[in-house]
Amino acid sequence: MKLALHQPYFFPYIGYFTILKNVDVYVHSDTMQYMRHGWVNRNRILNNNGEWKYIIVPIKKQEYTAKINEVQIDYEQNWQKKILGQIASYKKTAPFYHQVREIVEGVIEKKYANIADLNINSVQSVLNYLGIQQNMYRLSELEVNGEQVKEPDEWGIIVAKSFKNVDEYWNAPGGKTFYDVNKYHQNGLGISFINTKLQEYTQIEKKPFVPGLSIIDVMMYNSPEAIMKMLDYFDKE
């Protein structure tokens, strides 16, 4: 069985879903430390000129060591209205605008205890739209002894012990310089790095394609059937 472990991101890019769709068990690592300027509370979409822009969920001030599931959303700001206004730039060009706006609105209109809850719901809403059924767990809900983790790259090994028959760990290609592959082999686990082949699709006519945006952009311009094919287009190292 294949296992993946990743921080919960806000409507993440398509590579996140490539791994999520193709493993047997997926764990949201919601107890990891929140890192500023990452993808936990922001992502990128297109503006009217075909250039990328951020959509941001504002958060309250927290301790430097705060975990993702401890980071609170700042509901004193009307960020929901701002995000819906930003995605309105797709209205004239995206064939699936109304369906995707409904998904985004359905996610952000709710109130959440923390940013992890919001992000996990954003991921689940995309899976529902695409018709993907996946066994997803939260690290905070597993009986995992974090004291056994001596180095950051050992989380996959420790989490794998929470599930029967896991024999392979999947990660994004950036992990090749982070993970000690020998550690995994010594613990009876294979480790693979998944490189999603980002396929071009029509965004705004006569504008260059902008890759690696939020899954929101992919859904705006592609049918669920087309996206499902994209999710199986990857290299495994």
C-alpha positions in Angstrom: 0.0 0.0 0.0 1.1 3.5 -0.8 1.1 6.3 1.8 1.5 10.0 1.4 1.8 12.7 4.1 1.5 16.4 3.4 0.6 19.7 5.1 -2.9 20.8 4.3 -2.8 23.6 1.7 -5.5 26.1 0.6 -6.9 24.8 -2.8 -3.4 23.4 -3.7 -2.0 23.0 -7.2 -2.6 19.9 -9.3 0.5 18.1 -8.2 -0.9 17.8 -4.7 -3.9 16.0 -6.2 -1.8 13.7 -8.4 -0.3 12.2 -5.3 -3.6 12.2 -3.4 -5.4 10.4 -6.1 -2.8 7.7 -6.6 -2.0 6.6 -3.1 -4.0 4.2 -0.9 -3.7 6.3 2.3 -3.3 10.0 2.6 -2.5 11.8 5.9 -2.9 15.6 6.4 0.0 16.6 8.6 -1.9 19.3 10.4 0.4 19.2 13.5 3.4 20.4 11.6 4.7 23.9 12.3 3.0 26.7 10.3 5.5 28.3 7.9 4.9 31.9 6.7 5.0 32.7 3.0 4.0 29.1 2.0 0.8 27.7 0.6 -1.1 27.1 3.9 -3.1 30.3 3.7 -2.7 31.5 0.2 -2.5 30.4 -3.4 -2.4 31.8 -6.9 -5.0 32.3 -9.7 -5.1 34.4 -12.8 -6.2 38.0 -13.2 -7.9 39.6 -16.2 -4.5 40.2 -17.9 -3.5 36.6 -17.7 -1.0 37.2 -14.9 -1.0 35.4 -11.6 -2.2 37.0 -8.3 -2.5 35.7 -4.8 -5.7 34.8 -3.0 -5.1 35.0 0.7 -6.9 33.8 3.8 -5.7 36.2 6.6 -4.7 34.7 9.8 -4.4 36.0 13.4 -1.0 36.6 15.0 0.3 33.4 16.5 3.4 32.1 18.2 6.3 31.3 15.9 6.1 27.7 16.8 2.3 27.4 16.2 1.1 24.2 14.5 -1.1 24.5 11.4 -4.1 23.3 13.4 -3.5 26.0 15.9 -3.5 28.9 13.4 -6.8 30.8 13.6 -8.4 32.6 10.7 -8.9 36.4 11.0 -12.7 36.7 10.5 -12.6 40.4 11.2 -11.5 40.9 7.6 -14.0 40.3 4.8 -11.6 38.1 2.9 -14.3 35.8 1.6 -15.9 38.6 -0.4 -12.4 39.6 -1.7 -11.6 36.1 -2.9 -15.0 35.8 -4.7 -14.3 39.1 -6.3 -10.9 37.9 -7.4 -12.2 34.7 -9.0 -14.8 36.8 -10.9 -11.9 37.5 -13.4 -12.6 34.0 -14.8 -16.2 34.7 -15.6 -15.8 35.7 -19.2 -13.1 33.1 -20.2 -13.6 30.0 -18.1 -16.3 27.5 -19.3 -16.7 26.0 -15.8 -16.7 29.3 -13.9 -20.1 28.9 -12.3 -19.5 25.3 -11.0 -16.1 26.2 -9.6 -17.3 29.5 -8.0 -20.0 27.4 -6.2 -17.3 25.1 -4.9 -15.1 27.9 -3.6 -18.0 29.8 -2.1 -19.2 26.7 -0.4 -15.9 26.2 1.3 -15.1 29.7 2.4 -18.6 30.7 3.5 -18.2 28.4 6.5 -16.4 29.4 9.7 -13.6 27.2 10.9 -11.7 26.7 14.1 -8.4 26.9 12.3 -6.7 27.1 8.9 -6.2 23.3 8.8 -9.9 22.7 8.9 -10.5 25.1 6.1 -7.8 23.7 3.9 -8.8 20.1 4.4 -12.4 21.0 3.4 -11.0 22.8 0.3 -9.2 19.6 -0.7 -12.3 17.4 0.1 -14.5 19.6 -2.0 -12.3 19.2 -5.0 -12.2 15.4 -4.5 -16.0 15.4 -4.4 -16.2 17.4 -7.6 -13.8 15.1 -9.4 -15.5 12.0 -8.0 -12.4 10.8 -6.2 -12.8 8.6 -3.1 -9.8 8.6 -0.8 -8.9 7.4 2.7 -7.8 10.6 4.3 -6.7 11.1 7.9 -5.3 13.8 10.1 -2.0 13.4 11.8 -3.5 14.9 14.9 -6.0 12.1 15.1 -3.5 9.2 14.7 -1.8 7.5 17.7 1.6 8.6 16.6 4.5 9.1 19.0 6.2 12.2 17.8 9.0 11.6 20.2 10.2 8.8 18.0 10.9 11.3 15.3 14.6 12.2 15.6 14.9 14.0 12.2 12.1 15.7 10.1 12.4 13.2 7.3 11.4 10.3 9.6 7.7 11.3 9.8 6.8 9.1 6.9 8.3 6.1 8.6 6.6 6.7 11.9 3.2 7.4 10.3 3.4 4.3 8.1 3.4 2.2 11.3 -0.1 3.4 12.0 -1.4 1.4 9.0 -1.2 -2.2 8.0 0.5 -3.2 4.8 2.0 0.2 3.9 5.2 -0.6 1.9 5.8 2.6 -0.1 5.9 6.3 0.8 5.2 8.9 -1.9 6.4 12.5 -1.9 6.8 15.5 -4.1 10.0 15.8 -6.2 11.3 18.5 -3.9 11.7 15.9 -1.2 14.7 14.2 -3.0 17.1 16.5 -1.2 15.3 16.2 2.1 14.7 12.5 2.6 17.3 9.9 3.5 16.1 7.1 1.2 18.3 4.5 3.1 16.3 5.1 6.3 13.1 4.1 4.5 14.6 1.0 3.0 16.0 0.0 6.4 12.4 0.2 7.7 11.0 -1.9 4.9 9.6 1.0 3.0 10.1 2.0 -0.6 10.1 5.8 -1.2 9.1 7.4 -4.5 9.1 11.0 -5.7 6.3 12.0 -7.9 6.8 14.6 -10.6 3.5 15.8 -12.1 3.8 16.6 -15.8 2.0 19.9 -15.9 0.0 19.9 -19.1 -0.9 23.1 -20.9 -4.5 24.0 -21.4 -6.2 27.1 -22.8 -6.5 29.8 -20.2 -6.8 33.3 -21.6 -6.5 33.5 -25.4 -3.3 35.1 -26.8 -1.7 35.0 -23.4 1.1 32.6 -22.4 0.2 29.6 -20.3 0.9 30.1 -16.5 1.6 26.7 -14.9 1.4 25.6 -11.3 -1.5 27.7 -10.2 -4.2 26.7 -7.7 -6.4 23.8 -8.7 -9.1 26.5 -9.0 -7.5 27.6 -12.2 -7.4 24.0 -13.6 -11.0 23.4 -12.7 -12.1 26.7 -14.3 -10.8 25.6 -17.7 -11.1 21.8 -17.7 -13.8 19.3 -17.2 -13.6 16.8 -14.3 -12.9 14.1 -16.9 -10.0 16.0 -18.4 -8.6 16.7 -15.0 -8.8 13.1 -14.0 -6.6 12.2 -17.0 -4.1 15.0 -16.0 -3.8 13.4 -12.5 -2.4 10.2 -14.0 0.3 12.0 -16.0 3.4 11.9 -13.9 6.9 10.5 -13.5 7.8 8.3 -10.6 11.4 8.3 -9.4 
